[in-house]
């Protein structure tokens, strides 16, 4: 009988997926009022949210049926239908730190929900409730986890008193940028008959695994986040099975025990990073990633075009295609975790491939942590351009002073300002006033550095605030 129960569960999972059932269960977690959400996220939001944990059927990284988890954010506002944002989270330090446990990047997905979007935040395979080790920055499974959660959401929302308005937005930061790009690519190339992407932003992601990130992996320059590197290789071994025969084939013996401890779940990514850094420092008085590796492995990957490791790195690049939906790639040139060259390369290749509406924006001299907030706020602004209705425009009346173009190359214009008495102040993200203008429709930003700014407009209809990106 003990052996029969797992067999029945396994058989039920196969039947469920085969016959199109993706939803397993939805569990209500908590409600947050508008005020509570503002307090917890430190963001200006329009509504509160209800938070639900979702379990859904999918296929694991081993090709067998699995039950994955994720978070569902529902705006608490009297409305019949909503747009959907699939939010892809960044690197998690451990299996339990995921959106469905409300432990990871809460302000991002809850804040987007507080601005009127339904948000789906998958935990990814090997994270949350799903089986096995997480296949870190693996293109196909990141996409499949997101798409199957979207299918499960469709089943659930069919019995709810509100609906999805069919607008579908994609975003994600860091690993989430790689994941959102993976999902976007899969939806437009394989699932276009099922879903249409309205717009997407991909934020500071490692899109070039086989070039930019490989160069970083084998670098003799200081890098403070060396734990990411064995995490990726362990993940690819989990999926492909023959990246290496034993860890010593890839890493120097001094690093193997700690990497194995991480794989076994005995230490988290933060601890792995500290231990790898300490070992590097004792080995070479440096933090150069290349010193982690077995020199024979480095030589083989660099010199053998048919090396399986190199093939697997290439398999997880996410930039060599042409998005058809309006797409923005946001990054910061001073990013200390994900080299900005990932974004620059993705933009150039996608443009050459015939991307329909693609713009790539540098948010300036911000590190990886500080880059997250401005690019996410700009993401919401970008998505709102597609959700605004004629009803909203009518309410704005003749006092719609929205600045344009956005991003701006230095010349900014205020819509409707020609016939109105307005005062304009430009602030940086730290709240410092940088420029002020009176009674003009043309604003000259050429004296400012690239990045995001707050434009404050005092007008006859009141005070208005807009976020504008300066990109030259």
URJO-V847228 format. One record per pair of residues at least 24 apart in sequence whose C-alpha atoms are under 10 Angstrom apart, sorted by the first residue. I is the first residue (numbers start at 0). GAP is how many residues later the second one is. Records with the same first field share a line. If there is no record, write none. Layout:
I = GAP ; GAP
This chain:
8 = 56
9 = 54 ; 55 ; 56
10 = 54
11 = 53
12 = 44 ; 45 ; 46 ; 51 ; 52 ; 53 ; 54
13 = 43 ; 44 ; 45 ; 50 ; 51 ; 52
14 = 50
15 = 41 ; 42 ; 49
16 = 39 ; 40 ; 41 ; 42 ; 48 ; 49 ; 131
19 = 37 ; 131 ; 132 ; 135
20 = 35 ; 36 ; 37 ; 127 ; 130 ; 131 ; 134
21 = 33 ; 34 ; 35 ; 36 ; 45 ; 126 ; 127 ; 128 ; 129 ; 130 ; 131 ; 132 ; 133 ; 134
22 = 31 ; 32 ; 33 ; 34 ; 35 ; 44 ; 125 ; 126 ; 127 ; 128 ; 129 ; 130 ; 131 ; 132 ; 133
23 = 30 ; 31 ; 32 ; 33 ; 43 ; 44 ; 45 ; 128 ; 131 ; 132
24 = 28 ; 29 ; 30 ; 31 ; 32 ; 44 ; 127 ; 131
25 = 26 ; 27 ; 28 ; 29 ; 30 ; 43 ; 44 ; 45 ; 46 ; 126 ; 127 ; 130
26 = 24 ; 25 ; 26 ; 27 ; 28 ; 44 ; 45
27 = 24 ; 25 ; 26 ; 44
28 = 24 ; 42 ; 43 ; 71 ; 72 ; 73
30 = 42 ; 43 ; 44 ; 45
31 = 43 ; 44 ; 78 ; 82
32 = 42 ; 43 ; 81
33 = 41 ; 42 ; 80 ; 81
36 = 70 ; 73 ; 74 ; 76 ; 77
37 = 69 ; 72 ; 73 ; 76
39 = 66 ; 67 ; 70 ; 71
40 = 64 ; 65 ; 66 ; 67 ; 68 ; 69 ; 70 ; 73
41 = 65 ; 69
42 = 64 ; 65 ; 67 ; 68 ; 69 ; 71 ; 72 ; 330 ; 334
43 = 67 ; 70 ; 71
44 = 65 ; 66 ; 67 ; 68 ; 69 ; 70 ; 71
45 = 29 ; 30 ; 31 ; 65 ; 66 ; 67 ; 68 ; 69 ; 70
46 = 27 ; 28 ; 29 ; 30 ; 31 ; 64 ; 66 ; 67 ; 68 ; 69
47 = 25 ; 26 ; 27 ; 28 ; 29 ; 62 ; 63 ; 65 ; 66 ; 67 ; 68
48 = 24 ; 25 ; 26 ; 27 ; 28 ; 61 ; 62 ; 63 ; 64 ; 65 ; 66 ; 67 ; 68 ; 69
49 = 24 ; 25 ; 26 ; 60 ; 63 ; 64 ; 68
50 = 24 ; 49 ; 51 ; 59 ; 62 ; 68
51 = 48 ; 49 ; 68
52 = 46 ; 47 ; 48 ; 49 ; 68 ; 69
53 = 46 ; 66 ; 67 ; 68 ; 69 ; 95 ; 98 ; 99 ; 102
54 = 45 ; 67 ; 73 ; 74 ; 75 ; 94 ; 97 ; 98
55 = 73 ; 74 ; 89 ; 92 ; 93 ; 94 ; 95 ; 96 ; 97
56 = 73 ; 88 ; 91 ; 92 ; 94 ; 95
57 = 67 ; 72 ; 83 ; 86 ; 87 ; 88 ; 89 ; 90 ; 91 ; 94
58 = 66 ; 71 ; 82 ; 85 ; 86 ; 89
59 = 64 ; 65 ; 66 ; 70 ; 71 ; 72 ; 74 ; 75 ; 81 ; 84 ; 85 ; 179
60 = 64 ; 65 ; 70 ; 71 ; 72 ; 73 ; 74 ; 77 ; 79 ; 80 ; 81 ; 83 ; 84 ; 174 ; 175 ; 177 ; 178 ; 179
61 = 69 ; 70 ; 176 ; 177 ; 178 ; 179
62 = 176
64 = 65 ; 66
65 = 59 ; 60 ; 63 ; 64 ; 65 ; 66
66 = 58 ; 61 ; 62 ; 63 ; 64 ; 78
67 = 54 ; 55 ; 56 ; 57 ; 58 ; 59 ; 60 ; 61 ; 62 ; 63 ; 77 ; 80 ; 81
68 = 29 ; 30 ; 31 ; 32 ; 52 ; 53 ; 54 ; 55 ; 56 ; 57 ; 58 ; 59 ; 60 ; 61 ; 76 ; 80
69 = 28 ; 29 ; 30 ; 31 ; 32 ; 50 ; 51 ; 52 ; 53 ; 54 ; 57 ; 58 ; 59 ; 75 ; 76 ; 79
70 = 27 ; 28 ; 29 ; 30 ; 31 ; 38 ; 39 ; 48 ; 49 ; 50 ; 51 ; 52 ; 78
71 = 27 ; 28 ; 37 ; 38 ; 41 ; 46 ; 47 ; 48 ; 49 ; 50 ; 77 ; 81
72 = 36 ; 37 ; 38 ; 39 ; 40 ; 41 ; 43 ; 44 ; 45 ; 46 ; 47 ; 48
73 = 36 ; 39 ; 40 ; 42 ; 43 ; 44 ; 45 ; 46
74 = 35 ; 37 ; 38 ; 39 ; 40 ; 41 ; 42 ; 43 ; 44
75 = 37 ; 38 ; 40 ; 42
76 = 37 ; 39
77 = 84
78 = 37 ; 82 ; 83 ; 84
79 = 81 ; 82 ; 83 ; 84 ; 85
80 = 36 ; 37 ; 80 ; 81 ; 82 ; 83 ; 84 ; 85
81 = 34 ; 35 ; 36 ; 37 ; 80 ; 81 ; 82 ; 83 ; 84 ; 85 ; 86 ; 305
82 = 33 ; 34 ; 35 ; 36 ; 80 ; 81 ; 82 ; 83 ; 84 ; 85 ; 86 ; 115 ; 300 ; 301 ; 303 ; 304
83 = 29 ; 32 ; 33 ; 34 ; 35 ; 36 ; 66 ; 80 ; 81 ; 82 ; 83 ; 84 ; 85 ; 86 ; 114
84 = 24 ; 27 ; 28 ; 32 ; 33 ; 34 ; 35 ; 36 ; 65 ; 82 ; 83 ; 84 ; 85 ; 86 ; 87 ; 113 ; 114 ; 115 ; 295 ; 298
85 = 31 ; 32 ; 33 ; 34 ; 35 ; 36 ; 60 ; 61 ; 63 ; 64 ; 82 ; 83 ; 84 ; 85 ; 86 ; 94 ; 97 ; 114
86 = 25 ; 32 ; 33 ; 34 ; 35 ; 59 ; 82 ; 83 ; 84 ; 85 ; 86 ; 89 ; 90 ; 92 ; 93
87 = 32 ; 33 ; 34 ; 35 ; 36 ; 54 ; 55 ; 58 ; 82 ; 83 ; 84 ; 85 ; 86 ; 87 ; 88 ; 89 ; 90 ; 91 ; 92 ; 93 ; 95 ; 114
88 = 32 ; 33 ; 34 ; 35 ; 82 ; 83 ; 84 ; 85 ; 86 ; 87 ; 88 ; 89 ; 90 ; 91
89 = 82 ; 83 ; 84 ; 85 ; 86 ; 87 ; 88 ; 89 ; 114 ; 115
90 = 45 ; 46 ; 82 ; 83 ; 84 ; 85 ; 137 ; 178
91 = 31 ; 35 ; 44 ; 83 ; 176 ; 177 ; 178
92 = 135 ; 174 ; 175 ; 176 ; 177 ; 178 ; 179 ; 180
93 = 33 ; 34 ; 40 ; 168 ; 171 ; 172 ; 173 ; 174 ; 175 ; 176
94 = 28 ; 29 ; 30 ; 31 ; 32 ; 33 ; 34 ; 35 ; 37 ; 38 ; 39 ; 170 ; 173 ; 174
95 = 27 ; 30 ; 31 ; 32 ; 33
96 = 26 ; 30 ; 31
97 = 24 ; 25 ; 26 ; 29 ; 30 ; 31
98 = 24 ; 25 ; 28 ; 29
99 = 28 ; 29
100 = 27
104 = 68
106 = 266
107 = 64 ; 65 ; 264 ; 265 ; 268 ; 269
108 = 63 ; 267
110 = 265 ; 266 ; 269
111 = 264 ; 265 ; 267 ; 268
114 = 265 ; 269
115 = 264 ; 268 ; 271
116 = 47 ; 50 ; 51 ; 52 ; 263 ; 266 ; 267 ; 270
117 = 45 ; 46 ; 50
118 = 50 ; 51
119 = 26 ; 29 ; 30 ; 33 ; 50
120 = 24 ; 25 ; 28 ; 29 ; 51
121 = 24 ; 25 ; 26 ; 27 ; 28
122 = 26
123 = 25 ; 55
125 = 109
131 = 106 ; 131
132 = 98 ; 101 ; 102 ; 105 ; 106 ; 130 ; 131 ; 132
133 = 97 ; 98 ; 100 ; 101 ; 102 ; 104 ; 105 ; 129
134 = 96 ; 97 ; 98 ; 99 ; 100 ; 101 ; 102 ; 103 ; 104 ; 105
135 = 39 ; 43 ; 92 ; 93 ; 94 ; 95 ; 96 ; 97 ; 98 ; 99 ; 100 ; 102 ; 103
136 = 37 ; 38 ; 39 ; 40 ; 41 ; 42 ; 45 ; 68 ; 69 ; 70 ; 72 ; 91 ; 94 ; 95 ; 96 ; 98 ; 99 ; 176 ; 179 ; 180 ; 181
137 = 37 ; 40 ; 41 ; 44 ; 71 ; 94 ; 97 ; 98 ; 101 ; 174 ; 175 ; 177 ; 178 ; 179 ; 180
138 = 39 ; 40 ; 41 ; 42 ; 43 ; 44 ; 46 ; 47 ; 68 ; 176 ; 177 ; 178 ; 179
139 = 39 ; 42 ; 43 ; 45 ; 46 ; 175 ; 176 ; 178
140 = 38 ; 41 ; 42 ; 98
141 = 33 ; 34 ; 36 ; 37 ; 38 ; 39 ; 40 ; 41 ; 44
142 = 35 ; 36 ; 37 ; 38 ; 39 ; 40 ; 41 ; 42 ; 43 ; 44
143 = 38 ; 39 ; 42 ; 43
144 = 34 ; 38
145 = 24 ; 33 ; 34 ; 36 ; 37
146 = 36 ; 37 ; 39 ; 40 ; 44 ; 48
149 = 45
150 = 43 ; 44
165 = 29 ; 30 ; 31 ; 32
166 = 28 ; 29 ; 30 ; 31 ; 32 ; 216 ; 219 ; 220
167 = 27 ; 28 ; 29 ; 30 ; 31 ; 32 ; 215
168 = 27 ; 28 ; 29 ; 30 ; 31 ; 32 ; 156 ; 157 ; 158 ; 210 ; 211 ; 214 ; 217
169 = 27 ; 28 ; 29 ; 30 ; 31 ; 32 ; 157 ; 209 ; 213
170 = 28 ; 29 ; 30 ; 31 ; 32 ; 156 ; 157 ; 158 ; 205 ; 208 ; 209
171 = 28 ; 29 ; 30 ; 31 ; 32 ; 33 ; 200 ; 204 ; 207
172 = 28 ; 29 ; 30 ; 31 ; 32 ; 33 ; 157 ; 158 ; 195 ; 198 ; 199 ; 200 ; 202 ; 203
173 = 28 ; 29 ; 30 ; 31 ; 32 ; 33 ; 157 ; 163 ; 164 ; 194 ; 195 ; 198
174 = 28 ; 29 ; 30 ; 31 ; 32 ; 163
175 = 26 ; 27 ; 28 ; 29 ; 30
176 = 24 ; 25 ; 26 ; 27 ; 28 ; 29 ; 30 ; 141 ; 152 ; 153 ; 154
177 = 24 ; 25 ; 26 ; 27 ; 28 ; 29 ; 30 ; 31 ; 138 ; 139 ; 140 ; 141
178 = 26 ; 27 ; 28 ; 139
179 = 25 ; 138
180 = 24 ; 25 ; 26 ; 136 ; 137 ; 138 ; 142 ; 146 ; 148
181 = 25 ; 134 ; 135 ; 136 ; 137
182 = 135
183 = 134 ; 139 ; 140 ; 141 ; 143
184 = 133 ; 134 ; 135 ; 136 ; 137 ; 138 ; 139
187 = 133 ; 134 ; 135 ; 136 ; 137
188 = 132 ; 133 ; 134 ; 135
195 = 128 ; 129
196 = 126 ; 127 ; 128 ; 129 ; 130
197 = 126 ; 127 ; 128 ; 129 ; 185 ; 188 ; 189
198 = 124 ; 125 ; 126 ; 127 ; 128 ; 129 ; 158 ; 180 ; 183 ; 184 ; 186 ; 187
199 = 123 ; 125 ; 126 ; 127 ; 128 ; 129 ; 158 ; 179 ; 182 ; 183
200 = 125 ; 126 ; 127 ; 128 ; 129 ; 157 ; 158 ; 159 ; 174 ; 175 ; 177 ; 178 ; 179 ; 181 ; 182
201 = 125 ; 126 ; 127 ; 128 ; 129 ; 141 ; 158 ; 173 ; 174 ; 177
202 = 125 ; 126 ; 127 ; 128 ; 129 ; 140 ; 157 ; 158 ; 168 ; 169 ; 172 ; 173 ; 176
203 = 125 ; 126 ; 127 ; 128 ; 129 ; 131 ; 133 ; 134 ; 135 ; 136 ; 137 ; 138 ; 139 ; 158 ; 164 ; 167 ; 168 ; 171
204 = 113 ; 124 ; 125 ; 126 ; 132 ; 133 ; 134 ; 135 ; 137 ; 138 ; 141
205 = 110 ; 111 ; 112 ; 113 ; 131 ; 132 ; 133 ; 134 ; 135 ; 136 ; 137 ; 140
206 = 109 ; 110 ; 111 ; 112 ; 113 ; 131 ; 134 ; 135 ; 136 ; 138 ; 139
207 = 105 ; 106 ; 108 ; 109 ; 110 ; 111 ; 112 ; 131 ; 133 ; 134 ; 135 ; 137 ; 138
208 = 101 ; 103 ; 104 ; 105 ; 106 ; 107 ; 108 ; 109 ; 110 ; 133
209 = 99 ; 100 ; 101 ; 102 ; 103 ; 104 ; 105 ; 106 ; 107
210 = 99 ; 102 ; 103 ; 106 ; 130 ; 131 ; 134
211 = 105 ; 126 ; 127 ; 128 ; 129 ; 130 ; 131 ; 133
212 = 100 ; 104 ; 125 ; 126 ; 128 ; 129
213 = 87 ; 88 ; 96 ; 99 ; 100
214 = 74 ; 75 ; 87
215 = 72 ; 73 ; 74 ; 121 ; 122 ; 123
216 = 71 ; 72 ; 73 ; 74 ; 75 ; 76 ; 81
217 = 70 ; 71 ; 72 ; 73 ; 74 ; 75 ; 80 ; 84
218 = 68 ; 69 ; 70 ; 71 ; 72
219 = 66 ; 67 ; 68 ; 69 ; 70 ; 71
220 = 65 ; 66 ; 67 ; 68 ; 69
221 = 64 ; 65 ; 66 ; 67
222 = 54 ; 63 ; 64 ; 65 ; 66 ; 113 ; 114
223 = 49 ; 50 ; 52 ; 53 ; 63 ; 64 ; 65 ; 112 ; 113
224 = 44 ; 45 ; 47 ; 48 ; 49 ; 51 ; 52 ; 62 ; 64 ; 111 ; 112 ; 113
225 = 46 ; 47 ; 48 ; 49 ; 50 ; 51 ; 54 ; 61 ; 62 ; 63 ; 64 ; 66 ; 111
226 = 32 ; 35 ; 41 ; 42 ; 43 ; 44 ; 45 ; 46 ; 47 ; 48 ; 49 ; 50 ; 62
227 = 41 ; 42 ; 44 ; 45 ; 109
228 = 44 ; 60 ; 63
229 = 25 ; 26 ; 29 ; 30 ; 32 ; 33 ; 39 ; 42 ; 43 ; 46 ; 62 ; 63
230 = 28 ; 31 ; 32 ; 38 ; 41 ; 42
231 = 81
232 = 76 ; 79 ; 80
233 = 25 ; 26 ; 28 ; 29
234 = 28
235 = 73 ; 76 ; 77 ; 80
236 = 72 ; 75
238 = 73
239 = 68 ; 69 ; 72
241 = 66 ; 67 ; 70
242 = 64 ; 65 ; 66 ; 67 ; 68 ; 69
243 = 53 ; 64 ; 65
246 = 46 ; 47
247 = 45 ; 46 ; 49
248 = 44 ; 45 ; 46 ; 47 ; 48
249 = 42 ; 43 ; 44 ; 45 ; 46 ; 47 ; 48 ; 59
250 = 39 ; 40 ; 41 ; 42 ; 43 ; 44 ; 45 ; 46 ; 47
251 = 39 ; 40 ; 41 ; 42 ; 43 ; 45
252 = 39 ; 40 ; 41
253 = 25 ; 26 ; 29 ; 38 ; 39
254 = 24 ; 25 ; 37 ; 38
255 = 36
316 = 29
317 = 28
318 = 24 ; 26 ; 27 ; 28 ; 29 ; 30 ; 31 ; 34
319 = 25 ; 26 ; 27 ; 28 ; 29 ; 30 ; 31 ; 32 ; 33
320 = 25 ; 28 ; 29 ; 30 ; 31 ; 32 ; 33 ; 34
321 = 24 ; 25 ; 27 ; 28 ; 29 ; 30 ; 31 ; 32 ; 33 ; 34 ; 35 ; 36
322 = 27 ; 28 ; 30 ; 31 ; 32 ; 33 ; 34 ; 35
323 = 30 ; 31 ; 32 ; 33 ; 34
324 = 30 ; 31 ; 32 ; 33
325 = 29 ; 30 ; 31 ; 32 ; 33 ; 56 ; 57
326 = 28 ; 29 ; 30 ; 31 ; 32 ; 33 ; 55
327 = 29 ; 30 ; 31 ; 32 ; 33 ; 50 ; 51 ; 54
328 = 29 ; 30 ; 31 ; 32 ; 33 ; 46 ; 50
329 = 29 ; 30 ; 31 ; 32 ; 33 ; 41 ; 42 ; 44 ; 45 ; 46 ; 48 ; 49
330 = 29 ; 30 ; 31 ; 32 ; 33 ; 35 ; 36 ; 37 ; 40 ; 41 ; 43 ; 44
331 = 29 ; 30 ; 31 ; 32 ; 33 ; 34 ; 35 ; 36 ; 38 ; 39 ; 40 ; 42 ; 43 ; 118 ; 119
332 = 28 ; 29 ; 30 ; 31 ; 32 ; 33 ; 34 ; 35 ; 38
333 = 28 ; 29 ; 30 ; 31 ; 32 ; 33 ; 34 ; 36 ; 37
334 = 29 ; 30 ; 31 ; 32 ; 33 ; 34 ; 35 ; 36
335 = 30 ; 31 ; 32 ; 33
336 = 30 ; 31 ; 32
337 = 29 ; 30
338 = 29
339 = 28
358 = 48
359 = 47 ; 111
360 = 46 ; 89 ; 90 ; 108 ; 109 ; 110 ; 111
361 = 88 ; 89 ; 90 ; 107 ; 108 ; 109 ; 110
362 = 86 ; 87 ; 88 ; 89 ; 90 ; 106 ; 107 ; 108
363 = 85 ; 86 ; 87 ; 88 ; 105 ; 106 ; 107
364 = 84 ; 85 ; 86
365 = 85
370 = 80
372 = 56
373 = 55 ; 77 ; 78 ; 79 ; 93 ; 95
374 = 76 ; 77 ; 94
376 = 75 ; 90
377 = 28 ; 29 ; 74 ; 89 ; 90 ; 91
380 = 25 ; 85 ; 86 ; 87
381 = 24
395 = 65
396 = 64
397 = 63
398 = 60 ; 61 ; 62 ; 63 ; 65
399 = 59 ; 61 ; 64
400 = 40 ; 56 ; 57 ; 58 ; 60 ; 63 ; 64 ; 65
401 = 53 ; 55 ; 62 ; 63 ; 64 ; 65
402 = 38 ; 39 ; 40 ; 52 ; 54 ; 62 ; 63 ; 64 ; 65
403 = 38 ; 64
404 = 63 ; 64 ; 65
405 = 61 ; 62 ; 63 ; 64 ; 65
406 = 44 ; 45 ; 60 ; 61 ; 62 ; 63 ; 64 ; 65
407 = 37 ; 38 ; 42 ; 60 ; 61 ; 62 ; 63 ; 64
408 = 35 ; 36 ; 37 ; 41 ; 60 ; 61 ; 62 ; 63
409 = 33 ; 34 ; 35 ; 36 ; 37 ; 38 ; 39 ; 40 ; 59 ; 60 ; 61 ; 62
410 = 31 ; 32 ; 33 ; 34 ; 35 ; 59
411 = 29 ; 30 ; 31 ; 32 ; 33 ; 34 ; 56 ; 58
412 = 27 ; 28 ; 29 ; 30 ; 31
413 = 26 ; 27 ; 28 ; 29 ; 43
414 = 26 ; 27
415 = 25
416 = 24 ; 25 ; 40 ; 42
417 = 24
419 = 39 ; 40
420 = 37 ; 38 ; 39
421 = 35 ; 36 ; 37 ; 38 ; 39 ; 40 ; 41
422 = 33 ; 34 ; 35 ; 36 ; 40
423 = 31 ; 32 ; 33 ; 34 ; 35 ; 39 ; 40 ; 41
424 = 29 ; 30 ; 31 ; 32 ; 33 ; 40
425 = 27 ; 28 ; 29 ; 30 ; 31 ; 39 ; 40 ; 41 ; 42
426 = 25 ; 26 ; 27 ; 28 ; 29 ; 40
427 = 24 ; 25 ; 26 ; 27 ; 39
428 = 24 ; 25 ; 38
429 = 24
444 = 25
445 = 24 ; 26
